Amino acid sequence: MTAPDFVPDPRLSADTVHLGDLALSRVLLMDDARFPWLILVPRREGVSEITDLDEADAQALWQEIRLATGVMRDLAKPDKINVAALGNVVAQLHVHVVGRFRSDPAWPGPVWGFGTRSPYPLHARAQLAERAGALFAAA
């Protein structure tokens, strides 16, 4: 069940900006200017694996991943989009949708644990959040 007072893990909230909610998932923007990065957090309590979701929620999550991938493609025009649900540090189920460029500092390796996060300047973060929100709304 969706918790009306759903709260993402504090470690997710500390490094992200809340963009809005889809039918199942909270959509977060990772506040790291090195990589365009969305995170989908299904609003279900006690879920750590995709396989913990019931069939309807699993289908909804897949559709939201496809939606977020399309938004990432339109938002950043990356060379590649990485989609992953690791959960090694934060057990709460969340799915990363990361735009990657051959020129990014971590290419071709993973972004997790690479260097130090570089927050967006406030005006750039606000503009990116507004553009992402508009793309989600239009999809």
N, CA, C and O atoms as a GROMACS GRO file, in nm:
protein
  556
    1MET      N    1   0.083  -0.119   0.000
    1MET     CA    2   0.000   0.000   0.000
    1MET      C    3   0.088   0.125   0.000
    1MET      O    4   0.197   0.127   0.057
    2THR      N    5   0.038   0.229  -0.064
    2THR     CA    6   0.108   0.357  -0.063
    2THR      C    7   0.084   0.422   0.072
    2THR      O    8  -0.029   0.430   0.120
    3ALA      N    9   0.191   0.467   0.132
    3ALA     CA   10   0.179   0.538   0.260
    3ALA      C   11   0.149   0.685   0.230
    3ALA      O   12   0.223   0.748   0.155
    4PRO      N   13   0.041   0.741   0.289
    4PRO     CA   14   0.008   0.880   0.262
    4PRO      C   15   0.119   0.976   0.308
    4PRO      O   16   0.134   1.085   0.254
    5ASP      N   17   0.194   0.935   0.406
    5ASP     CA   18   0.302   1.018   0.457
    5ASP      C   19   0.439   0.961   0.417
    5ASP      O   20   0.535   0.966   0.494
    6PHE      N   21   0.446   0.907   0.296
    6PHE     CA   22   0.567   0.844   0.246
    6PHE      C   23   0.687   0.939   0.254
    6PHE      O   24   0.678   1.056   0.219
    7VAL      N   25   0.798   0.884   0.301
    7VAL     CA   26   0.921   0.961   0.310
    7VAL      C   27   1.035   0.876   0.253
    7VAL      O   28   1.057   0.764   0.299
    8PRO      N   29   1.106   0.927   0.153
    8PRO     CA   30   1.222   0.852   0.105
    8PRO      C   31   1.329   0.842   0.214
    8PRO      O   32   1.332   0.924   0.306
    9ASP      N   33   1.414   0.744   0.203
    9ASP     CA   34   1.525   0.729   0.296
    9ASP      C   35   1.599   0.863   0.306
    9ASP      O   36   1.622   0.928   0.204
   10PRO      N   37   1.636   0.905   0.426
   10PRO     CA   38   1.704   1.034   0.443
   10PRO      C   39   1.831   1.048   0.360
   10PRO      O   40   1.868   1.160   0.323
   11ARG      N   41   1.898   0.938   0.331
   11ARG     CA   42   2.020   0.947   0.249
   11ARG      C   43   1.986   0.984   0.105
   11ARG      O   44   2.065   1.051   0.038
   12LEU      N   45   1.869   0.941   0.057
   12LEU     CA   46   1.824   0.984  -0.076
   12LEU      C   47   1.784   1.132  -0.072
   12LEU      O   48   1.823   1.210  -0.160
   13SER      N   49   1.708   1.168   0.027
   13SER     CA   50   1.660   1.306   0.037
   13SER      C   51   1.774   1.406   0.052
   13SER      O   52   1.763   1.519   0.004
   14ALA      N   53   1.882   1.367   0.117
   14ALA     CA   54   1.993   1.459   0.143
   14ALA      C   55   2.062   1.506   0.016
   14ALA      O   56   2.116   1.617   0.012
   15ASP      N   57   2.061   1.425  -0.088
   15ASP     CA   58   2.137   1.456  -0.210
   15ASP      C   59   2.050   1.483  -0.331
   15ASP      O   60   2.100   1.487  -0.443
   16THR      N   61   1.919   1.501  -0.311
   16THR     CA   62   1.828   1.511  -0.424
   16THR      C   63   1.730   1.626  -0.408
   16THR      O   64   1.718   1.688  -0.303
   17VAL      N   65   1.660   1.652  -0.519
   17VAL     CA   66   1.551   1.749  -0.522
   17VAL      C   67   1.425   1.673  -0.564
   17VAL      O   68   1.427   1.599  -0.662
   18HIS      N   69   1.317   1.693  -0.491
   18HIS     CA   70   1.190   1.627  -0.523
   18HIS      C   71   1.130   1.697  -0.645
   18HIS      O   72   1.100   1.817  -0.641
   19LEU      N   73   1.111   1.621  -0.755
   19LEU     CA   74   1.052   1.677  -0.876
   19LEU      C   75   0.901   1.660  -0.881
   19LEU      O   76   0.831   1.741  -0.941
   20GLY      N   77   0.850   1.555  -0.817
   20GLY     CA   78   0.707   1.528  -0.821
   20GLY      C   79   0.682   1.380  -0.801
   20GLY      O   80   0.774   1.304  -0.773
   21ASP      N   81   0.557   1.342  -0.815
   21ASP     CA   82   0.517   1.203  -0.797
   21ASP      C   83   0.447   1.152  -0.921
   21ASP      O   84   0.365   1.221  -0.981
   22LEU      N   85   0.481   1.030  -0.960
   22LEU     CA   86   0.408   0.957  -1.063
   22LEU      C   87   0.306   0.870  -0.992
   22LEU      O   88   0.291   0.879  -0.870
   23ALA      N   89   0.236   0.787  -1.064
   23ALA     CA   90   0.134   0.702  -1.003
   23ALA      C   91   0.191   0.616  -0.891
   23ALA      O   92   0.128   0.599  -0.787
   24LEU      N   93   0.310   0.560  -0.911
   24LEU     CA   94   0.373   0.473  -0.812
   24LEU      C   95   0.489   0.540  -0.741
   24LEU      O   96   0.504   0.526  -0.619
   25SER      N   97   0.570   0.610  -0.814
   25SER     CA   98   0.701   0.652  -0.763
   25SER      C   99   0.714   0.801  -0.738
   25SER      O  100   0.655   0.884  -0.808
   26ARG      N  101   0.794   0.832  -0.637
   26ARG     CA  102   0.842   0.968  -0.617
   26ARG      C  103   0.958   0.986  -0.714
   26ARG      O  104   1.041   0.896  -0.729
   27VAL      N  105   0.965   1.101  -0.780
   27VAL     CA  106   1.073   1.130  -0.874
   27VAL      C  107   1.167   1.232  -0.810
   27VAL      O  108   1.126   1.340  -0.769
   28LEU      N  109   1.294   1.194  -0.804
   28LEU     CA  110   1.397   1.279  -0.747
   28LEU      C  111   1.502   1.312  -0.852
   28LEU      O  112   1.528   1.231  -0.941
   29LEU      N  113   1.560   1.429  -0.842
   29LEU     CA  114   1.673   1.469  -0.924
   29LEU      C  115   1.796   1.467  -0.836
   29LEU      O  116   1.800   1.535  -0.734
   30MET      N  117   1.896   1.388  -0.874
   30MET     CA  118   2.021   1.387  -0.799
   30MET      C  119   2.088   1.522  -0.818
   30MET      O  120   2.106   1.569  -0.931
   31ASP      N  121   2.124   1.584  -0.708
   31ASP     CA  122   2.186   1.716  -0.712
   31ASP      C  123   2.337   1.700  -0.732
   31ASP      O  124   2.417   1.722  -0.641
   32ASP      N  125   2.372   1.660  -0.855
   32ASP     CA  126   2.512   1.639  -0.892
   32ASP      C  127   2.528   1.682  -1.037
   32ASP      O  128   2.486   1.612  -1.129
   33ALA      N  129   2.589   1.798  -1.056
   33ALA     CA  130   2.601   1.857  -1.190
   33ALA      C  131   2.691   1.776  -1.282
   33ALA      O  132   2.695   1.803  -1.402
   34ARG      N  133   2.764   1.679  -1.230
   34ARG     CA  134   2.852   1.599  -1.316
   34ARG      C  135   2.774   1.502  -1.404
   34ARG      O  136   2.820   1.464  -1.512
   35PHE      N  137   2.655   1.462  -1.357
   35PHE     CA  138   2.577   1.360  -1.427
   35PHE      C  139   2.429   1.394  -1.420
   35PHE      O  140   2.378   1.420  -1.311
   36PRO      N  141   2.356   1.398  -1.533
   36PRO     CA  142   2.210   1.410  -1.525
   36PRO      C  143   2.156   1.279  -1.469
   36PRO      O  144   2.187   1.171  -1.520
   37TRP      N  145   2.074   1.287  -1.362
   37TRP     CA  146   2.046   1.167  -1.285
   37TRP      C  147   1.909   1.179  -1.218
   37TRP      O  148   1.888   1.267  -1.135
   38LEU      N  149   1.819   1.091  -1.254
   38LEU     CA  150   1.688   1.082  -1.190
   38LEU      C  151   1.684   0.957  -1.103
   38LEU      O  152   1.752   0.859  -1.130
   39ILE      N  153   1.603   0.963  -0.999
   39ILE     CA  154   1.582   0.846  -0.912
   39ILE      C  155   1.431   0.830  -0.893
   39ILE      O  156   1.361   0.924  -0.857
   40LEU      N  157   1.382   0.709  -0.917
   40LEU     CA  158   1.243   0.674  -0.893
   40LEU      C  159   1.236   0.594  -0.764
   40LEU      O  160   1.307   0.495  -0.748
   41VAL      N  161   1.152   0.637  -0.672
   41VAL     CA  162   1.137   0.567  -0.544
   41VAL      C  163   0.991   0.523  -0.531
   41VAL      O  164   0.905   0.606  -0.500
   42PRO      N  165   0.962   0.395  -0.554
   42PRO     CA  166   0.823   0.350  -0.536
   42PRO      C  167   0.774   0.381  -0.394
   42PRO      O  168   0.844   0.353  -0.296
   43ARG      N  169   0.656   0.438  -0.386
   43ARG     CA  170   0.601   0.476  -0.256
   43ARG      C  171   0.533   0.356  -0.190
   43ARG      O  172   0.411   0.352  -0.173
   44ARG      N  173   0.614   0.260  -0.156
   44ARG     CA  174   0.569   0.139  -0.088
   44ARG      C  175   0.661   0.114   0.031
   44ARG      O  176   0.783   0.116   0.017
   45GLU      N  177   0.602   0.092   0.145
   45GLU     CA  178   0.680   0.070   0.266
   45GLU      C  179   0.738  -0.070   0.269
   45GLU      O  180   0.674  -0.166   0.227
   46GLY      N  181   0.860  -0.082   0.319
   46GLY     CA  182   0.921  -0.211   0.342
   46GLY      C  183   0.962  -0.287   0.217
   46GLY      O  184   0.980  -0.409   0.222
   47VAL      N  185   0.978  -0.218   0.105
   47VAL     CA  186   1.013  -0.284  -0.020
   47VAL      C  187   1.159  -0.252  -0.052
   47VAL      O  188   1.198  -0.135  -0.057
   48SER      N  189   1.239  -0.356  -0.073
   48SER     CA  190   1.380  -0.332  -0.106
   48SER      C  191   1.421  -0.390  -0.241
   48SER      O  192   1.523  -0.350  -0.296
   49GLU      N  193   1.343  -0.482  -0.295
   49GLU     CA  194   1.374  -0.543  -0.424
   49GLU      C  195   1.256  -0.524  -0.518
   49GLU      O  196   1.141  -0.518  -0.475
   50ILE      N  197   1.286  -0.516  -0.647
   50ILE     CA  198   1.178  -0.505  -0.745
   50ILE      C  199   1.084  -0.624  -0.732
   50ILE      O  200   0.963  -0.611  -0.750
   51THR      N  201   1.140  -0.740  -0.702
   51THR     CA  202   1.059  -0.862  -0.690
   51THR      C  203   0.971  -0.861  -0.565
   51THR      O  204   0.886  -0.949  -0.550
   52ASP      N  205   0.989  -0.763  -0.475
   52ASP     CA  206   0.901  -0.748  -0.359
   52ASP      C  207   0.768  -0.682  -0.398
   52ASP      O  208   0.670  -0.691  -0.324
   53LEU      N  209   0.766  -0.617  -0.514
   53LEU     CA  210   0.643  -0.551  -0.560
   53LEU      C  211   0.543  -0.654  -0.610
   53LEU      O  212   0.582  -0.758  -0.664
   54ASP      N  213   0.415  -0.625  -0.593
   54ASP     CA  214   0.316  -0.714  -0.655
   54ASP      C  215   0.319  -0.691  -0.806
   54ASP      O  216   0.382  -0.596  -0.853
   55GLU      N  217   0.251  -0.776  -0.880
   55GLU     CA  218   0.258  -0.772  -1.026
   55GLU      C  219   0.217  -0.637  -1.083
   55GLU      O  220   0.282  -0.585  -1.174
   56ALA      N  221   0.110  -0.580  -1.031
   56ALA     CA  222   0.063  -0.450  -1.083
   56ALA      C  223   0.166  -0.340  -1.058
   56ALA      O  224   0.191  -0.258  -1.145
   57ASP      N  225   0.224  -0.339  -0.938
   57ASP     CA  226   0.326  -0.238  -0.908
   57ASP      C  227   0.452  -0.260  -0.991
   57ASP      O  228   0.516  -0.163  -1.034
   58ALA      N  229   0.490  -0.385  -1.012
   58ALA     CA  230   0.608  -0.414  -1.094
   58ALA      C  231   0.586  -0.362  -1.237
   58ALA      O  232   0.677  -0.305  -1.296
   59GLN      N  233   0.468  -0.383  -1.290
   59GLN     CA  234   0.436  -0.332  -1.424
   59GLN      C  235   0.438  -0.180  -1.426
   59GLN      O  236   0.491  -0.119  -1.519
   60ALA      N  237   0.381  -0.119  -1.321
   60ALA     CA  238   0.380   0.028  -1.313
   60ALA      C  239   0.522   0.082  -1.304
   60ALA      O  240   0.553   0.184  -1.366
   61LEU      N  241   0.607   0.016  -1.226
   61LEU     CA  242   0.745   0.062  -1.214
   61LEU      C  243   0.816   0.054  -1.349
   61LEU      O  244   0.887   0.147  -1.387
   62TRP      N  245   0.797  -0.056  -1.421
   62TRP     CA  246   0.860  -0.068  -1.552
   62TRP      C  247   0.815   0.046  -1.644
   62TRP      O  248   0.897   0.103  -1.716
   63GLN      N  249   0.686   0.080  -1.643
   63GLN     CA  250   0.636   0.190  -1.727
   63GLN      C  251   0.697   0.323  -1.682
   63GLN      O  252   0.729   0.408  -1.766
   64GLU      N  253   0.713   0.342  -1.553
   64GLU     CA  254   0.772   0.466  -1.504
   64GLU      C  255   0.921   0.474  -1.537
   64GLU      O  256   0.974   0.582  -1.562
   65ILE      N  257   0.990   0.359  -1.538
   65ILE     CA  258   1.130   0.356  -1.580
   65ILE      C  259   1.139   0.397  -1.727
   65ILE      O  260   1.225   0.477  -1.765
   66ARG      N  261   1.051   0.343  -1.809
   66ARG     CA  262   1.049   0.380  -1.952
   66ARG      C  263   1.021   0.530  -1.968
   66ARG      O  264   1.085   0.596  -2.050
   67LEU      N  265   0.927   0.582  -1.890
   67LEU     CA  266   0.895   0.725  -1.894
   67LEU      C  267   1.017   0.808  -1.854
   67LEU      O  268   1.052   0.904  -1.922
   68ALA      N  269   1.081   0.772  -1.743
   68ALA     CA  270   1.197   0.846  -1.695
   68ALA      C  271   1.313   0.839  -1.793
   68ALA      O  272   1.388   0.936  -1.808
   69THR      N  273   1.329   0.726  -1.860
   69THR     CA  274   1.433   0.712  -1.961
   69THR      C  275   1.406   0.807  -2.078
   69THR      O  276   1.499   0.871  -2.129
   70GLY      N  277   1.282   0.816  -2.119
   70GLY     CA  278   1.246   0.911  -2.225
   70GLY      C  279   1.268   1.055  -2.183
   70GLY      O  280   1.316   1.136  -2.262
   71VAL      N  281   1.233   1.087  -2.060
   71VAL     CA  282   1.257   1.222  -2.008
   71VAL      C  283   1.406   1.250  -2.007
   71VAL      O  284   1.449   1.358  -2.049
   72MET      N  285   1.486   1.154  -1.960
   72MET     CA  286   1.632   1.173  -1.958
   72MET      C  287   1.685   1.195  -2.098
   72MET      O  288   1.770   1.281  -2.120
   73ARG      N  289   1.636   1.118  -2.194
   73ARG     CA  290   1.681   1.134  -2.333
   73ARG      C  291   1.652   1.275  -2.383
   73ARG      O  292   1.738   1.338  -2.444
   74ASP      N  293   1.531   1.325  -2.357
   74ASP     CA  294   1.493   1.459  -2.403
   74ASP      C  295   1.561   1.569  -2.322
   74ASP      O  296   1.593   1.676  -2.376
   75LEU      N  297   1.583   1.545  -2.196
   75LEU     CA  298   1.639   1.644  -2.106
   75LEU      C  299   1.787   1.669  -2.133
   75LEU      O  300   1.831   1.784  -2.138
   76ALA      N  301   1.864   1.562  -2.151
   76ALA     CA  302   2.010   1.575  -2.155
   76ALA      C  303   2.075   1.528  -2.284
   76ALA      O  304   2.192   1.557  -2.309
   77LYS      N  305   2.000   1.454  -2.366
   77LYS     CA  306   2.056   1.400  -2.491
   77LYS      C  307   2.187   1.322  -2.467
   77LYS      O  308   2.287   1.347  -2.533
   78PRO      N  309   2.185   1.228  -2.371
   78PRO     CA  310   2.308   1.155  -2.338
   78PRO      C  311   2.345   1.054  -2.445
   78PRO      O  312   2.263   1.017  -2.530
   79ASP      N  313   2.471   1.009  -2.440
   79ASP     CA  314   2.517   0.903  -2.530
   79ASP      C  315   2.459   0.769  -2.488
   79ASP      O  316   2.437   0.682  -2.573
   80LYS      N  317   2.434   0.750  -2.359
   80LYS     CA  318   2.384   0.624  -2.304
   80LYS      C  319   2.304   0.656  -2.179
   80LYS      O  320   2.332   0.754  -2.110
   81ILE      N  321   2.204   0.574  -2.151
   81ILE     CA  322   2.128   0.590  -2.027
   81ILE      C  323   2.143   0.462  -1.946
   81ILE      O  324   2.110   0.353  -1.992
   82ASN      N  325   2.195   0.476  -1.825
   82ASN     CA  326   2.210   0.363  -1.734
   82ASN      C  327   2.089   0.357  -1.641
   82ASN      O  328   2.048   0.459  -1.585
   83VAL      N  329   2.032   0.238  -1.626
   83VAL     CA  330   1.920   0.215  -1.536
   83VAL      C  331   1.963   0.106  -1.438
   83VAL      O  332   2.007  -0.002  -1.480
   84ALA      N  333   1.949   0.133  -1.308
   84ALA     CA  334   1.994   0.035  -1.210
   84ALA      C  335   1.918   0.049  -1.079
   84ALA      O  336   1.877   0.158  -1.040
   85ALA      N  337   1.899  -0.063  -1.013
   85ALA     CA  338   1.841  -0.068  -0.879
   85ALA      C  339   1.939  -0.146  -0.792
   85ALA      O  340   1.929  -0.268  -0.780
   86LEU      N  341   2.034  -0.076  -0.732
   86LEU     CA  342   2.140  -0.142  -0.656
   86LEU      C  343   2.096  -0.170  -0.512
   86LEU      O  344   2.082  -0.286  -0.472
   87GLY      N  345   2.077  -0.065  -0.436
   87GLY     CA  346   2.032  -0.082  -0.298
   87GLY      C  347   2.137  -0.134  -0.202
   87GLY      O  348   2.103  -0.186  -0.096
   88ASN      N  349   2.264  -0.122  -0.237
   88ASN     CA  350   2.368  -0.170  -0.146
   88ASN      C  351   2.387  -0.078  -0.027
   88ASN      O  352   2.420  -0.124   0.082
   89VAL      N  353   2.366   0.051  -0.044
   89VAL     CA  354   2.382   0.148   0.064
   89VAL      C  355   2.245   0.184   0.122
   89VAL      O  356   2.228   0.187   0.244
   90VAL      N  357   2.148   0.212   0.035
   90VAL     CA  358   2.011   0.246   0.076
   90VAL      C  359   1.922   0.128   0.037
   90VAL      O  360   1.900   0.103  -0.081
   91ALA      N  361   1.871   0.056   0.137
   91ALA     CA  362   1.792  -0.064   0.109
   91ALA      C  363   1.655  -0.032   0.048
   91ALA      O  364   1.601  -0.114  -0.026
   92GLN      N  365   1.599   0.085   0.079
   92GLN     CA  366   1.468   0.121   0.023
   92GLN      C  367   1.474   0.115  -0.129
   92GLN      O  368   1.564   0.172  -0.190
   93LEU      N  369   1.378   0.045  -0.190
   93LEU     CA  370   1.379   0.030  -0.335
   93LEU      C  371   1.381   0.165  -0.403
   93LEU      O  372   1.296   0.251  -0.377
   94HIS      N  373   1.478   0.183  -0.492
   94HIS     CA  374   1.488   0.302  -0.575
   94HIS      C  375   1.562   0.265  -0.702
   94HIS      O  376   1.650   0.179  -0.702
   95VAL      N  377   1.525   0.331  -0.811
   95VAL     CA  378   1.582   0.300  -0.941
   95VAL      C  379   1.650   0.426  -0.995
   95VAL      O  380   1.590   0.533  -1.003
   96HIS      N  381   1.778   0.411  -1.031
   96HIS     CA  382   1.857   0.519  -1.087
   96HIS      C  383   1.840   0.521  -1.238
   96HIS      O  384   1.844   0.416  -1.304
   97VAL      N  385   1.821   0.640  -1.294
   97VAL     CA  386   1.818   0.660  -1.438
   97VAL      C  387   1.920   0.770  -1.465
   97VAL      O  388   1.894   0.888  -1.441
   98VAL      N  389   2.037   0.729  -1.515
   98VAL     CA  390   2.151   0.820  -1.524
   98VAL      C  391   2.190   0.841  -1.670
   98VAL      O  392   2.216   0.746  -1.744
   99GLY      N  393   2.194   0.967  -1.710
   99GLY     CA  394   2.243   1.001  -1.843
   99GLY      C  395   2.394   0.999  -1.842
   99GLY      O  396   2.458   1.061  -1.757
  100ARG      N  397   2.451   0.928  -1.939
  100ARG     CA  398   2.597   0.916  -1.945
  100ARG      C  399   2.648   0.970  -2.078
  100ARG      O  400   2.585   0.956  -2.182
  101PHE      N  401   2.764   1.031  -2.070
  101PHE     CA  402   2.831   1.086  -2.188
  101PHE      C  403   2.971   1.028  -2.195
  101PHE      O  404   3.035   1.005  -2.093
  102ARG      N  405   3.017   1.004  -2.315
  102ARG     CA  406   3.154   0.954  -2.331
  102ARG      C  407   3.255   1.051  -2.271
  102ARG      O  408   3.366   1.012  -2.238
  103SER      N  409   3.216   1.176  -2.258
  103SER     CA  410   3.304   1.280  -2.203
  103SER      C  411   3.288   1.299  -2.052
  103SER      O  412   3.357   1.383  -1.994
  104ASP      N  413   3.196   1.224  -1.986
  104ASP     CA  414   3.177   1.249  -1.842
  104ASP      C  415   3.297   1.193  -1.764
  104ASP      O  416   3.366   1.104  -1.812
  105PRO      N  417   3.321   1.246  -1.644
  105PRO     CA  418   3.442   1.210  -1.570
  105PRO      C  419   3.451   1.064  -1.527
  105PRO      O  420   3.560   1.016  -1.498
  106ALA      N  421   3.342   0.992  -1.523
  106ALA     CA  422   3.345   0.852  -1.479
  106ALA      C  423   3.344   0.753  -1.596
  106ALA      O  424   3.363   0.634  -1.575
  107TRP      N  425   3.322   0.803  -1.718
  107TRP     CA  426   3.308   0.714  -1.833
  107TRP      C  427   3.434   0.630  -1.851
  107TRP      O  428   3.544   0.685  -1.837
  108PRO      N  429   3.424   0.503  -1.880
  108PRO     CA  430   3.304   0.422  -1.898
  108PRO      C  431   3.261   0.350  -1.770
  108PRO      O  432   3.172   0.266  -1.774
  109GLY      N  433   3.323   0.383  -1.660
  109GLY     CA  434   3.292   0.317  -1.533
  109GLY      C  435   3.161   0.366  -1.473
  109GLY      O  436   3.096   0.454  -1.529
  110PRO      N  437   3.124   0.308  -1.360
  110PRO     CA  438   2.999   0.348  -1.293
  110PRO      C  439   3.013   0.484  -1.225
  110PRO      O  440   3.124   0.527  -1.193
  111VAL      N  441   2.901   0.550  -1.204
  111VAL     CA  442   2.901   0.680  -1.137
  111VAL      C  443   2.902   0.666  -0.985
  111VAL      O  444   2.944   0.757  -0.914
  112TRP      N  445   2.857   0.551  -0.935
  112TRP     CA  446   2.848   0.532  -0.790
  112TRP      C  447   2.986   0.532  -0.728
  112TRP      O  448   3.074   0.456  -0.768
  113GLY      N  449   3.003   0.620  -0.628
  113GLY     CA  450   3.129   0.626  -0.557
  113GLY      C  451   3.240   0.695  -0.633
  113GLY      O  452   3.355   0.692  -0.590
  114PHE      N  453   3.208   0.756  -0.746
  114PHE     CA  454   3.311   0.822  -0.826
  114PHE      C  455   3.325   0.967  -0.781
  114PHE      O  456   3.232   1.046  -0.796
  115GLY      N  457   3.439   1.001  -0.727
  115GLY     CA  458   3.468   1.139  -0.690
  115GLY      C  459   3.371   1.196  -0.588
  115GLY      O  460   3.308   1.122  -0.511
  116THR      N  461   3.361   1.326  -0.588
  116THR     CA  462   3.277   1.398  -0.493
  116THR      C  463   3.163   1.465  -0.568
  116THR      O  464   3.183   1.528  -0.671
  117ARG      N  465   3.043   1.450  -0.513
  117ARG     CA  466   2.925   1.512  -0.572
  117ARG      C  467   2.948   1.662  -0.586
  117ARG      O  468   3.004   1.726  -0.497
  118SER      N  469   2.902   1.717  -0.698
  118SER     CA  470   2.915   1.859  -0.726
  118SER      C  471   2.774   1.917  -0.744
  118SER      O  472   2.718   1.908  -0.853
  119PRO      N  473   2.717   1.975  -0.639
  119PRO     CA  474   2.580   2.026  -0.650
  119PRO      C  475   2.566   2.131  -0.761
  119PRO      O  476   2.660   2.205  -0.791
  120TYR      N  477   2.447   2.134  -0.821
  120TYR     CA  478   2.417   2.234  -0.922
  120TYR      C  479   2.414   2.372  -0.857
  120TYR      O  480   2.378   2.385  -0.740
  121PRO      N  481   2.453   2.477  -0.932
  121PRO     CA  482   2.420   2.611  -0.885
  121PRO      C  483   2.268   2.620  -0.872
  121PRO      O  484   2.195   2.558  -0.950
  122LEU      N  485   2.219   2.695  -0.776
  122LEU     CA  486   2.075   2.698  -0.748
  122LEU      C  487   1.991   2.732  -0.870
  122LEU      O  488   1.888   2.669  -0.893
  123HIS      N  489   2.033   2.830  -0.950
  123HIS     CA  490   1.954   2.869  -1.067
  123HIS      C  491   1.952   2.757  -1.171
  123HIS      O  492   1.850   2.732  -1.234
  124ALA      N  493   2.065   2.689  -1.189
  124ALA     CA  494   2.071   2.578  -1.286
  124ALA      C  495   1.986   2.461  -1.238
  124ALA      O  496   1.918   2.397  -1.318
  125ARG      N  497   1.990   2.433  -1.109
  125ARG     CA  498   1.909   2.324  -1.054
  125ARG      C  499   1.761   2.355  -1.072
  125ARG      O  500   1.684   2.266  -1.109
  126ALA      N  501   1.721   2.478  -1.046
  126ALA     CA  502   1.580   2.517  -1.062
  126ALA      C  503   1.536   2.504  -1.208
  126ALA      O  504   1.427   2.455  -1.235
  127GLN      N  505   1.620   2.547  -1.301
  127GLN     CA  506   1.586   2.537  -1.443
  127GLN      C  507   1.576   2.391  -1.486
  127GLN      O  508   1.483   2.354  -1.559
  128LEU      N  509   1.670   2.307  -1.442
  128LEU     CA  510   1.668   2.166  -1.478
  128LEU      C  511   1.544   2.098  -1.420
  128LEU      O  512   1.479   2.019  -1.489
  129ALA      N  513   1.511   2.129  -1.296
  129ALA     CA  514   1.392   2.071  -1.233
  129ALA      C  515   1.266   2.113  -1.306
  129ALA      O  516   1.175   2.032  -1.325
  130GLU      N  517   1.260   2.239  -1.348
  130GLU     CA  518   1.144   2.287  -1.422
  130GLU      C  519   1.131   2.216  -1.557
  130GLU      O  520   1.022   2.175  -1.596
  131ARG      N  521   1.242   2.202  -1.628
  131ARG     CA  522   1.240   2.133  -1.758
  131ARG      C  523   1.201   1.987  -1.741
  131ARG      O  524   1.121   1.935  -1.819
  132ALA      N  525   1.257   1.921  -1.641
  132ALA     CA  526   1.224   1.779  -1.617
  132ALA      C  527   1.077   1.766  -1.583
  132ALA      O  528   1.009   1.678  -1.635
  133GLY      N  529   1.027   1.852  -1.497
  133GLY     CA  530   0.886   1.848  -1.462
  133GLY      C  531   0.796   1.865  -1.581
  133GLY      O  532   0.694   1.796  -1.594
  134ALA      N  533   0.832   1.957  -1.670
  134ALA     CA  534   0.752   1.979  -1.791
  134ALA      C  535   0.755   1.856  -1.882
  134ALA      O  536   0.654   1.821  -1.942
  135LEU      N  537   0.870   1.792  -1.893
  135LEU     CA  538   0.882   1.672  -1.976
  135LEU      C  539   0.799   1.557  -1.920
  135LEU      O  540   0.733   1.485  -1.995
  136PHE      N  541   0.801   1.539  -1.788
  136PHE     CA  542   0.718   1.436  -1.727
  136PHE      C  543   0.570   1.466  -1.751
  136PHE      O  544   0.492   1.376  -1.783
  137ALA      N  545   0.532   1.591  -1.735
  137ALA     CA  546   0.391   1.629  -1.754
  137ALA      C  547   0.346   1.608  -1.899
  137ALA      O  548   0.231   1.572  -1.923
  138ALA      N  549   0.434   1.630  -1.994
  138ALA     CA  550   0.400   1.617  -2.135
  138ALA      C  551   0.397   1.472  -2.182
  138ALA      O  552   0.337   1.441  -2.285
  139ALA      N  553   0.460   1.384  -2.108
  139ALA     CA  554   0.471   1.243  -2.151
  139ALA      C  555   0.343   1.166  -2.129
  139ALA      O  556   0.336   1.047  -2.160
   0.00000   0.00000   0.00000
